[in-house]
Amino acid sequence: MTLSEIKKHLETAEAVNFILPDGTMVPQHFHVTEVGQITKNFIDCGGTVRNEKVINFQLWQAGDFDHRLAPQKLLSIINLSERILNIEDTEIEVEYQSETIGKYNLEYNGKDFLLTAKKTNCLASDKCGILEEKQNIILSDISTEASCCTPGGKCC
């Protein structure tokens, strides 16, 4: 989800709820402690220089159990960040404390914001010798009924 997409959702959202990948809800008294843009400059294992930018939201919870972040308040924090930091309309990454700081992608289901798992990957698999995983096919599972090359299929 991009910054412009979350802003659109917040305009009509009744509440700001975040659901973790395991289906549990981030406690409703969370705070958004950071909104910013992170730039990552790096070289992948194949020697290609890369540059990535994401908008970072950091969620945090304290003991103020009566705290609730309203959609309009989060929208105002985002607008302030855009104005002051001149951040771009890029993908959002959400940080949330678990055993360590977890990083998540963000989706919306029409009611709640979903924190979805991020995965690592080799960006230069063609240069590292990582072969594409081949699909195993069991020949007996292949249906020959639709094939024109069956006896009486009139293709030969």
Summary of the structure (lengths in Angstrom):
residues: 156
radius of gyration: 23.2
end to end distance: 52.8
largest distance: 77.7
contacts: 356
relative contact order: 0.21
helix: 21%
strand: 33%
